[in-house]
Amino acid sequence: MKKSKTISLVLLSSSLFLGCGEKVRNQYGSWDDCVKDYRDPKKCESEQVQTHTGMHTYYHGPWYRTSRSSDPVSNPSVTSHRAVGIARGGFGSSGSHAGS
């Protein structure tokens, strides 16, 4: 019986995609809160966003996979509770902001 290469490729691609997990990063209301969590200013960055009330600055820590969200090394806010939200990224995302 002849095997289909297409089906094998689809199954392989699907399993790789499911194993990746969504990329997120913590969003902070202040630079100091971000630096306190990550203990390194190089791991934090700022972003200005236009909202309905005007320009607002958000601060973000480094990207991590949602599968690591309970790991205090990847997500120090799990114990500090300093983050005010989550910025999402990855496939098909424009990096939209969502509250936690």
C-alpha positions as CSV (number, residue, x, y, z in Angstrom):
1,M,0.0,0.0,0.0
2,K,1.3,3.5,-0.9
3,K,1.7,6.0,2.0
4,S,0.8,9.6,1.5
5,K,3.7,12.0,2.2
6,T,1.1,14.8,2.6
7,I,-0.6,13.2,5.5
8,S,2.8,12.5,7.2
9,L,3.8,16.1,6.7
10,V,0.5,17.5,8.1
11,L,0.8,15.3,11.2
12,L,4.4,16.2,11.8
13,S,3.7,20.0,11.3
14,S,0.7,19.8,13.6
15,S,2.6,18.1,16.4
16,L,5.5,20.6,16.1
17,F,3.0,23.5,16.3
18,L,1.2,22.2,19.3
19,G,4.4,21.6,21.2
20,C,5.6,25.2,20.7
21,G,3.1,27.0,23.0
22,E,2.1,30.6,22.7
23,K,4.7,33.3,23.5
24,V,3.8,35.9,26.1
25,R,5.6,38.4,28.2
26,N,4.7,40.3,31.3
27,Q,3.4,43.9,31.1
28,Y,4.2,46.3,33.8
29,G,2.9,49.8,34.7
30,S,6.4,51.0,35.7
31,W,10.0,50.5,34.6
32,D,11.0,49.9,38.3
33,D,8.5,47.0,38.7
34,C,9.9,45.3,35.6
35,V,13.5,45.7,36.8
36,K,12.6,44.4,40.3
37,D,11.1,41.2,38.8
38,Y,13.9,40.5,36.3
39,R,16.8,42.0,38.3
40,D,18.4,43.2,35.0
41,P,17.4,46.4,33.2
42,K,18.5,44.8,29.9
43,K,15.6,42.3,30.2
44,C,13.0,45.1,30.2
45,E,11.9,47.3,27.4
46,S,9.3,50.1,27.0
47,E,6.6,50.5,24.4
48,Q,4.3,53.5,23.8
49,V,0.8,52.6,22.9
50,Q,-2.0,54.9,21.6
51,T,-5.2,54.3,23.7
52,H,-8.6,56.0,23.7
53,T,-7.3,58.2,26.5
54,G,-4.0,59.1,24.8
55,M,-0.4,57.8,24.7
56,H,0.5,55.3,27.4
57,T,3.8,53.6,28.1
58,Y,4.0,50.0,29.0
59,Y,7.1,48.1,30.1
60,H,7.7,44.4,29.2
61,G,9.9,41.6,30.4
62,P,11.4,39.0,28.0
63,W,9.3,36.6,26.0
64,Y,8.5,33.1,27.4
65,R,6.2,30.2,26.5
66,T,2.9,29.9,28.3
67,S,4.0,26.4,29.2
68,R,6.5,28.1,31.5
69,S,4.1,30.5,33.1
70,S,4.2,28.9,36.5
71,D,8.0,28.9,36.5
72,P,9.3,31.9,38.7
73,V,12.5,32.1,36.6
74,S,10.6,32.6,33.3
75,N,7.7,34.5,35.0
76,P,8.8,36.2,38.2
77,S,5.4,37.8,38.5
78,V,3.9,34.5,39.5
79,T,5.3,35.2,43.0
80,S,5.7,39.0,43.0
81,H,2.4,39.8,41.4
82,R,3.9,43.1,40.0
83,A,2.7,42.5,36.3
84,V,-0.4,44.3,35.3
85,G,-1.1,42.3,32.2
86,I,0.3,39.9,29.6
87,A,1.4,40.8,26.1
88,R,0.8,38.0,23.6
89,G,2.8,37.1,20.6
90,G,3.5,34.2,18.3
91,F,1.8,32.9,15.1
92,G,-0.9,35.2,13.8
93,S,-0.6,37.7,16.5
94,S,0.1,41.3,16.4
95,G,1.3,41.4,20.0
96,S,-2.0,42.6,21.4
97,H,-2.3,43.5,25.0
98,A,-4.6,41.7,27.4
99,G,-5.2,42.1,31.1
100,S,-4.3,39.3,33.4
